[in-house]
């Protein structure tokens, strides 16, 4: 358990046995019935803080929890900043603006089932909360949130809703977690209480971790977001209505003890700039290479880490493999013996495509001014496994002389 993640207490939906999850956990094996389940949800996960004793007339106030890495183009540099904040999701100034450290000190529970008390949906959208955070950090002089930054991106974000319980007593709301704290109840909050949401349709869903193709058990780690079947070699990513296939390939390993580390290979579709071939990238980004004739017909693909890692390594690793793609790639019978887990979903990696392109340009000034008019989105994608050899505190890809520090990987998974 890390200080950055929160503890969630729940019960196994199969046998009812107690389970303890971290906030980033999406896969678990029950210690009692041994069932393997993946947790998914339509929309953000919703949790609640629980009072130590049962109280009547509870009303649960929603708070947005946002956690991730913010990237921004600032002048000719790429700035980054780690974020971990909670903000109230209602337009109420009388209640606490943030949850503080309470969610780290107390276990959370899913806001589901027959929990007593009233709930309400957030009134403030997440985009407004993020905009407010940006203005706050801009006022503090954080470079990643400079007002003149043409591009900002949030990669690896976790957005969830945490409900804080308050007890209704007359015209006041008393904090059900911290005794002695009470707040006046404005008329707008009274209206929300009268329109309380009772169906809790946001309850999490638990998917049996079985391969949809062959029925084999899917293996993964607690924070895995893609699973590879050891029997048929197919890859799957979970969705609220079941597992969806992921195109999977691998670079052959020369060492039997290699650890395969995953990368997203994304073919982009760009508007406002010519980015169709590898030759286009060399010319547009002003890379120190002489354009070869065969590059004109070689489709461009961005390689982005499919795992959470420190911001510096995220850009550096993706840039190295985009400029010099590993070869060859095989697509048949991919059954890695040792696999580093896929912890960064494709949708999160794709959020940083335009900023990632900006990081590749050697002379950024002539590109930065065009960025507001450029859009880059994923057209096709696949998951490619690259073999690294473990040496001391690093994983090394010998063919490109690329090293990944284990400490950087560990830090990325903690955030």
MIKEZA-256260 format. One line per 3 residues: number of its first residue (from 1); their letters; for each residue x, y, z of C-alpha. Coordinates in Angstrom, 1 decimal, padded with zeros to 4 digits, always signed. Layout:
# residues N
NUM> a> X,Y,Z ~ ...
END
This chain:
# residues 415
1> xxx> +000.0,+000.0,+000.0 ~ +001.4,+003.4,-001.0 ~ +000.7,+006.7,+000.4
4> xxx> -000.5,+007.9,-003.0 ~ -003.3,+005.4,-003.3 ~ -006.3,+005.0,-001.1
7> xxx> -007.7,+001.8,+000.5 ~ -011.1,+000.5,-000.6 ~ -013.0,-002.1,+001.5
10> xxx> -015.5,-004.3,-000.3 ~ -017.0,-007.8,-000.4 ~ -016.4,-010.4,-003.1
13> xxx> -019.6,-010.5,-005.2 ~ -019.2,-014.3,-005.6 ~ -018.8,-015.5,-002.0
16> xxx> -019.2,-012.3,+000.1 ~ -015.7,-012.6,+001.6 ~ -013.9,-009.3,+002.6
19> xxx> -011.5,-007.9,+000.1 ~ -009.2,-004.8,+000.3 ~ -008.3,-002.9,-002.9
22> xxx> -006.1,+000.0,-003.7 ~ -007.6,+002.8,-005.7 ~ -005.8,+001.8,-008.8
25> xxx> -006.8,-001.9,-008.6 ~ -008.9,-003.2,-011.4 ~ -008.2,-006.9,-011.1
28> xxx> -008.2,-009.2,-008.1 ~ -008.4,-012.8,-007.0 ~ -010.6,-013.5,-004.0
31> xxx> -008.6,-015.1,-001.2 ~ -011.6,-017.2,-000.2 ~ -013.3,-018.6,-003.4
34> xxx> -010.3,-017.9,-005.7 ~ -012.6,-016.3,-008.4 ~ -010.8,-013.8,-010.6
37> xxx> -012.6,-010.6,-011.4 ~ -012.0,-007.4,-013.2 ~ -013.7,-004.2,-011.9
40> xxx> -015.2,-001.8,-014.4 ~ -017.7,+001.0,-014.3 ~ -019.8,+003.2,-016.7
43> xxx> -018.4,+006.6,-016.0 ~ -016.1,+007.5,-013.1 ~ -015.9,+005.1,-010.1
46> xxx> -017.8,+006.4,-007.1 ~ -016.7,+005.9,-003.5 ~ -017.9,+007.0,-000.1
49> xxx> -016.4,+007.8,+003.2 ~ -018.1,+005.8,+006.0 ~ -018.9,+007.1,+009.5
52> xxx> -017.6,+004.9,+012.3 ~ -021.2,+004.5,+013.6 ~ -024.6,+004.3,+011.9
55> xxx> -026.2,+007.7,+011.7 ~ -029.7,+008.7,+010.5 ~ -030.6,+011.4,+008.0
58> xxx> -027.3,+011.3,+006.1 ~ -026.7,+013.3,+003.0 ~ -023.6,+012.5,+000.8
61> xxx> -021.9,+015.4,-000.9 ~ -019.9,+014.6,-004.0 ~ -016.2,+015.6,-004.5
64> xxx> -014.2,+015.2,-007.6 ~ -010.9,+013.4,-007.2 ~ -008.4,+014.1,-010.0
67> xxx> -005.0,+012.4,-010.2 ~ -002.6,+012.3,-013.1 ~ +000.3,+014.0,-015.0
70> xxx> -000.2,+017.3,-016.6 ~ +002.0,+018.1,-019.6 ~ +002.2,+021.5,-021.3
73> xxx> +004.2,+023.2,-024.0 ~ +005.9,+026.3,-022.4 ~ +008.0,+028.2,-024.9
76> xxx> +010.4,+025.7,-026.3 ~ +010.2,+023.3,-023.4 ~ +007.8,+020.6,-022.3
79> xxx> +006.8,+021.1,-018.7 ~ +005.1,+018.6,-016.5 ~ +003.4,+018.5,-013.1
82> xxx> +001.9,+015.7,-011.0 ~ -001.6,+016.4,-009.7 ~ -003.5,+014.8,-006.9
85> xxx> -006.5,+016.9,-005.8 ~ -010.1,+016.7,-004.5 ~ -012.6,+019.5,-005.2
88> xxx> -016.3,+019.8,-004.2 ~ -018.6,+019.0,-007.2 ~ -021.4,+021.4,-006.0
91> xxx> -021.6,+025.1,-006.3 ~ -021.6,+025.6,-002.5 ~ -019.1,+027.8,-000.7
94> xxx> -020.3,+027.0,+002.7 ~ -019.0,+023.4,+002.7 ~ -015.3,+022.4,+002.7
97> xxx> -013.6,+023.0,-000.7 ~ -011.5,+019.8,-000.4 ~ -011.5,+016.5,+001.4
100> xxx> -008.0,+017.1,+002.6 ~ -006.2,+013.9,+003.8 ~ -009.2,+012.1,+005.2
103> xxx> -009.5,+009.7,+002.2 ~ -005.9,+008.6,+002.8 ~ -006.5,+008.0,+006.6
106> xxx> -009.9,+006.3,+006.3 ~ -011.0,+003.3,+004.1 ~ -013.3,+004.0,+001.2
109> xxx> -016.3,+001.9,+000.1 ~ -018.1,+001.8,-003.2 ~ -021.1,+004.1,-003.3
112> xxx> -023.4,+001.2,-004.2 ~ -025.9,-001.2,-002.8 ~ -028.4,-000.3,-000.1
115> xxx> -026.4,+002.4,+001.6 ~ -028.7,+004.6,+003.6 ~ -028.9,+008.3,+003.1
118> xxx> -029.3,+010.7,+000.1 ~ -026.9,+011.0,-002.8 ~ -026.7,+013.5,-005.5
121> xxx> -024.9,+013.7,-008.8 ~ -022.1,+016.3,-009.3 ~ -023.3,+019.7,-010.5
124> xxx> -019.9,+020.9,-011.5 ~ -018.4,+018.9,-014.5 ~ -014.8,+017.7,-014.2
127> xxx> -013.8,+020.1,-016.9 ~ -014.7,+023.1,-014.7 ~ -012.8,+021.6,-011.8
130> xxx> -009.7,+021.1,-013.9 ~ -010.0,+024.6,-015.3 ~ -010.2,+025.9,-011.7
133> xxx> -007.1,+024.0,-010.8 ~ -005.2,+025.4,-013.8 ~ -006.0,+028.9,-012.8
136> xxx> -004.9,+028.2,-009.2 ~ -001.6,+026.8,-010.3 ~ -001.1,+029.6,-012.9
139> xxx> -001.5,+032.1,-010.0 ~ +001.2,+030.2,-008.1 ~ +003.6,+030.5,-011.0
142> xxx> +003.7,+026.8,-012.0 ~ +005.1,+026.7,-015.5 ~ +003.1,+023.7,-016.7
145> xxx> +000.0,+025.9,-016.3 ~ +001.2,+029.1,-017.9 ~ -001.7,+031.0,-019.6
148> xxx> +000.2,+031.3,-022.9 ~ +000.8,+027.5,-023.2 ~ -000.7,+026.4,-026.6
151> xxx> -001.2,+022.8,-025.6 ~ -002.0,+021.0,-022.4 ~ -002.6,+017.3,-021.9
154> xxx> -003.5,+015.1,-018.9 ~ -002.1,+011.6,-019.3 ~ -002.8,+008.7,-017.0
157> xxx> -005.5,+010.5,-015.2 ~ -007.7,+009.0,-012.6 ~ -011.0,+010.8,-012.2
160> xxx> -013.4,+009.5,-009.5 ~ -016.1,+010.8,-007.2 ~ -015.9,+010.5,-003.4
163> xxx> -018.9,+011.1,-001.3 ~ -018.5,+012.8,+002.1 ~ -021.3,+012.1,+004.6
166> xxx> -023.1,+014.9,+006.4 ~ -025.8,+014.5,+009.0 ~ -028.9,+016.8,+008.6
169> xxx> -029.8,+018.5,+011.8 ~ -032.3,+021.3,+011.3 ~ -030.8,+023.9,+009.1
172> xxx> -027.2,+022.7,+009.5 ~ -025.1,+019.9,+008.0 ~ -022.8,+018.2,+010.6
175> xxx> -019.7,+016.4,+009.3 ~ -020.3,+012.7,+010.0 ~ -016.6,+012.0,+009.8
178> xxx> -015.1,+014.8,+012.0 ~ -017.4,+015.5,+015.0 ~ -017.9,+019.1,+015.9
181> xxx> -017.8,+020.5,+012.4 ~ -021.1,+022.0,+011.2 ~ -022.1,+024.1,+008.2
184> xxx> -025.2,+026.2,+007.4 ~ -027.5,+024.6,+004.8 ~ -028.3,+027.0,+002.0
187> xxx> -031.6,+026.7,+000.1 ~ -029.8,+025.4,-003.0 ~ -028.6,+022.4,-001.0
190> xxx> -032.1,+021.8,+000.3 ~ -033.3,+021.4,-003.3 ~ -030.5,+018.9,-003.9
193> xxx> -031.6,+016.8,-000.9 ~ -035.1,+016.8,-002.1 ~ -033.9,+015.5,-005.5
196> xxx> -031.7,+012.8,-004.0 ~ -030.6,+010.0,-006.3 ~ -031.8,+006.6,-004.9
199> xxx> -031.1,+004.1,-007.6 ~ -027.3,+004.3,-007.5 ~ -027.0,+003.2,-011.1
202> xxx> -023.3,+003.9,-011.1 ~ -022.5,+000.7,-009.1 ~ -019.3,-001.0,-010.3
205> xxx> -019.5,-004.1,-012.4 ~ -017.4,-007.2,-011.9 ~ -016.4,-009.2,-015.0
208> xxx> -015.1,-012.8,-014.7 ~ -011.5,-012.8,-016.0 ~ -012.0,-015.5,-018.6
211> xxx> -010.8,-015.3,-022.2 ~ -013.9,-014.6,-024.4 ~ -012.3,-016.8,-027.2
214> xxx> -011.2,-020.0,-025.5 ~ -012.5,-019.6,-021.9 ~ -009.0,-019.8,-020.3
217> xxx> -008.2,-017.9,-017.2 ~ -006.8,-014.4,-017.9 ~ -003.8,-013.5,-015.9
220> xxx> -002.9,-010.0,-014.8 ~ -001.7,-007.8,-012.0 ~ -003.8,-005.6,-009.7
223> xxx> -003.5,-002.5,-012.0 ~ -003.6,-004.3,-015.4 ~ -005.8,-002.8,-018.0
226> xxx> -005.0,-005.3,-020.8 ~ -004.9,-009.0,-020.4 ~ -003.2,-011.6,-022.6
229> xxx> -004.5,-015.2,-022.7 ~ -001.7,-017.7,-022.1 ~ -003.6,-020.3,-024.0
232> xxx> -004.6,-018.7,-027.3 ~ -002.3,-015.6,-027.2 ~ -005.1,-013.1,-027.7
235> xxx> -005.2,-009.7,-025.9 ~ -008.3,-008.2,-024.3 ~ -009.2,-004.9,-022.7
238> xxx> -012.2,-004.7,-020.4 ~ -015.3,-002.5,-021.1 ~ -018.6,-002.2,-019.2
241> xxx> -020.2,-004.7,-021.5 ~ -017.4,-007.3,-021.5 ~ -013.9,-007.7,-022.9
244> xxx> -012.9,-006.2,-026.2 ~ -010.0,-007.6,-028.5 ~ -006.7,-005.7,-028.8
247> xxx> -004.4,-006.3,-031.7 ~ -001.2,-007.8,-030.3 ~ +002.3,-008.1,-031.7
250> xxx> +005.8,-008.6,-030.4 ~ +009.4,-008.1,-031.3 ~ +011.1,-011.5,-031.2
253> xxx> +013.4,-012.0,-028.2 ~ +017.0,-013.3,-028.5 ~ +017.1,-014.0,-024.8
256> xxx> +014.8,-016.6,-023.3 ~ +014.8,-014.7,-020.0 ~ +013.6,-011.4,-021.5
259> xxx> +010.9,-009.3,-019.9 ~ +008.4,-008.0,-022.5 ~ +007.5,-004.4,-021.9
262> xxx> +004.4,-003.1,-023.7 ~ +004.0,-000.1,-025.9 ~ +001.1,+001.4,-027.8
265> xxx> +001.8,+001.7,-031.6 ~ -000.6,+004.4,-032.8 ~ -001.1,+005.4,-036.4
268> xxx> -002.3,+009.1,-036.3 ~ -004.7,+011.1,-038.4 ~ -003.7,+014.7,-038.4
271> xxx> -005.4,+017.9,-039.5 ~ -003.6,+021.2,-039.9 ~ -000.2,+019.5,-040.6
274> xxx> +001.1,+016.9,-043.0 ~ +001.8,+013.7,-040.9 ~ +001.1,+010.6,-042.9
277> xxx> +004.5,+009.1,-043.5 ~ +007.8,+008.7,-041.6 ~ +009.3,+011.2,-044.1
280> xxx> +006.7,+013.7,-043.1 ~ +007.7,+013.4,-039.4 ~ +011.4,+013.9,-040.3
283> xxx> +010.7,+017.0,-042.3 ~ +008.1,+018.6,-040.0 ~ +010.0,+017.8,-036.8
286> xxx> +013.3,+018.8,-038.4 ~ +014.9,+015.6,-037.3 ~ +018.7,+015.3,-038.0
289> xxx> +018.1,+012.7,-040.7 ~ +018.3,+012.6,-044.5 ~ +015.0,+011.6,-045.9
292> xxx> +015.2,+008.3,-047.7 ~ +012.9,+007.5,-050.7 ~ +011.3,+004.5,-049.0
295> xxx> +010.3,+006.6,-046.0 ~ +007.8,+008.5,-048.2 ~ +005.6,+005.3,-048.3
298> xxx> +006.3,+004.2,-044.8 ~ +003.2,+005.0,-042.6 ~ +003.9,+007.1,-039.5
301> xxx> +003.3,+005.5,-036.1 ~ +003.8,+007.0,-032.7 ~ +005.2,+004.6,-030.0
304> xxx> +004.0,+005.5,-026.6 ~ +004.5,+003.6,-023.3 ~ +001.6,+001.4,-022.3
307> xxx> +002.6,+001.7,-018.7 ~ +002.7,+004.5,-016.1 ~ +006.2,+005.9,-015.6
310> xxx> +007.7,+009.2,-014.6 ~ +007.0,+012.0,-017.0 ~ +010.5,+012.4,-018.2
313> xxx> +010.8,+008.7,-019.2 ~ +007.3,+008.8,-020.8 ~ +008.3,+011.3,-023.4
316> xxx> +011.9,+010.0,-023.8 ~ +011.0,+006.3,-024.4 ~ +008.2,+007.2,-026.8
319> xxx> +010.5,+009.5,-028.8 ~ +013.3,+006.9,-029.0 ~ +011.0,+004.2,-030.5
322> xxx> +009.1,+006.6,-032.7 ~ +012.3,+007.8,-034.3 ~ +013.8,+004.3,-034.5
325> xxx> +011.0,+001.7,-034.5 ~ +011.9,-001.8,-033.4 ~ +011.9,-004.5,-036.0
328> xxx> +010.6,-007.1,-037.0 ~ +007.2,-007.4,-035.4 ~ +005.4,-010.7,-035.3
331> xxx> +001.7,-011.2,-034.7 ~ +001.2,-014.9,-034.5 ~ +001.4,-017.0,-031.3
334> xxx> +002.4,-014.2,-029.0 ~ +002.7,-015.8,-025.6 ~ +005.2,-013.8,-023.5
337> xxx> +006.8,-015.8,-020.7 ~ +007.4,-012.7,-018.5 ~ +005.3,-009.6,-019.2
340> xxx> +005.4,-006.2,-017.5 ~ +001.7,-005.2,-017.0 ~ -000.2,-002.8,-019.3
343> xxx> -001.2,-000.1,-016.8 ~ -001.8,+002.9,-019.2 ~ -005.0,+002.5,-021.3
346> xxx> -004.9,+003.4,-025.0 ~ -007.4,+006.2,-024.4 ~ -005.1,+007.8,-021.9
349> xxx> -001.9,+007.5,-024.0 ~ -003.8,+009.0,-027.0 ~ -004.6,+012.2,-025.1
352> xxx> -000.9,+013.2,-025.3 ~ -000.4,+012.7,-029.1 ~ -000.2,+016.4,-030.0
355> xxx> +002.1,+017.2,-027.1 ~ +004.1,+014.1,-027.8 ~ +004.6,+015.3,-031.4
358> xxx> +005.7,+018.7,-030.1 ~ +008.3,+017.0,-027.9 ~ +009.9,+015.3,-030.9
361> xxx> +010.5,+018.5,-032.9 ~ +014.1,+019.7,-032.8 ~ +013.4,+023.4,-033.6
364> xxx> +010.1,+023.8,-031.6 ~ +009.5,+027.5,-032.2 ~ +008.2,+027.2,-035.8
367> xxx> +005.9,+024.3,-034.7 ~ +004.6,+025.7,-031.3 ~ +002.9,+028.6,-033.0
370> xxx> +000.9,+026.2,-035.2 ~ -000.1,+023.8,-032.4 ~ -003.5,+025.5,-031.6
373> xxx> -004.5,+024.8,-035.2 ~ -003.4,+021.2,-035.3 ~ -005.3,+018.1,-034.2
376> xxx> -003.8,+014.6,-034.0 ~ -006.0,+011.7,-033.1 ~ -005.5,+007.9,-033.3
379> xxx> -006.6,+006.2,-036.5 ~ -005.3,+002.7,-035.8 ~ -003.6,+001.2,-032.7
382> xxx> -002.0,-002.0,-031.6 ~ -000.1,-003.2,-028.5 ~ +003.5,-004.2,-029.2
385> xxx> +005.7,-006.1,-026.7 ~ +009.4,-005.3,-026.7 ~ +011.9,-007.6,-025.1
388> xxx> +014.1,-006.1,-022.4 ~ +016.8,-007.9,-020.4 ~ +017.0,-007.3,-016.7
391> xxx> +020.4,-006.1,-015.5 ~ +020.7,-004.8,-012.0 ~ +018.4,-001.8,-011.5
394> xxx> +017.5,-001.5,-015.2 ~ +015.7,-003.1,-018.0 ~ +017.8,-002.9,-021.2
397> xxx> +016.7,-003.2,-024.9 ~ +020.1,-004.1,-026.4 ~ +019.2,-003.5,-030.0
400> xxx> +018.6,+000.3,-029.4 ~ +020.7,+000.6,-026.2 ~ +017.7,+001.8,-024.3
403> xxx> +017.5,+001.4,-020.5 ~ +014.5,+001.8,-018.2 ~ +015.2,+002.3,-014.6
406> xxx> +013.2,+000.1,-012.3 ~ +012.7,+003.0,-009.9 ~ +011.0,+005.0,-012.6
409> xxx> +008.6,+002.2,-013.3 ~ +007.9,+001.7,-009.6 ~ +007.2,+005.4,-009.1
412> xxx> +004.9,+005.5,-012.1 ~ +002.8,+002.7,-010.7 ~ +002.5,+004.4,-007.3
415> x> +001.0,+007.4,-009.0
END
